[in-house]
Amino acid sequence: MATLDRLAPPASPPVAQAWNPRRAIVAALFAAVTIALLQVVQSSSFAHTGQKLQDIEAERTRLSAEIHQLEAEVAALSSLDRTERAARDRLGMVPAVRLEYVSVGVEAPAGALLPRPLIIASPGAQRQPLPWWQTLLQSLPFR
């Protein structure tokens, strides 16, 4: 018997089949569940986006209505009748009884009546040269 054991080929482990019906069924079920979950997540995302869009549109409508209401309020508050009534009632003003006109014999100034820093320099005015360091900075390419 000892000689027969030596001559017999060594026992090899059993080889598993590459394709097994159970594996195919499990893979198909896993793929189906994954696809179903992805569809649920996607439809939930679409529903959430739709809800946000409706909320934004409702906010826009509300703000538009508020703007129209404020415009109407501004128009009502700035009416001439209301201003006259407030001047008479709250401030005790009365309409002028006698109007006086004053004529001025001096011509209007030729230039603008603004402070000097606000007046734009005329094109004919001489410009002072820039300091050397400003001209250097303006000549740099990365400015």
C-alpha angles and dihedrals in degrees: 000000000000090000093051092056091055094051096048116096114255114267112253124206115258113270114233116228115252093219117048123171090225092055091050092051092048092048092049092049091048091050092048093050091047092051091047092050092048091052091050092049092047095049090047090052091050091050091050091049091049091051091050090049091052091049091051092048091049090050090049091051091048092049092047090053090048091051091051091048092050091048090052090048092051090050091050094047094048097050116126094233092055091048092051092047092050091048092052099040106035102026100032094233122157131197115269113267097198125030119209125194122202121203120206119209096201121094120242116262116266096224131062117281096234133116112273097252090056095051112096111236113252116245092244093057116106117248120218114239116257120249115264094252093055092051088049092052092047092052094055113107097223095058 
